[in-house]
Amino acid sequence: MKTIYKYKIEVEDMQTIILPKNAQILTVQMQNGNPYIWALIDNDEEETEAVTIGVYGTGNPIDNNYTLSYIGTFQMYDSKLVFHVFRMS
């Protein structure tokens, strides 16, 4: 059986989150003032993997040493700050 779960992320250039193996990251959005990633996971999957997430503000440099998979964009502080989120490999 599959389920969608949310995972809180920080507003940091790079971070690692632990997800069930083969989780499909669906989106990033704000909820109650905090950014979260929602992922479709297989409840039968017991193995986990470390996933590197990049969070970059508009105009900020991004390390060229990674392959980026775009997840989404979120805004904070009445849209004064805009961040773009990537899965990095």
Secondary structure, 3 states (H helix, E strand, C coil): CEEEEEEECCCCCEEEEEEECCCEEEEEEEECCEEEEEEEEECCCCCEEEEEEEEEECCCCCCCCCCEEEEEEEEECCCCEEEEEEEEC
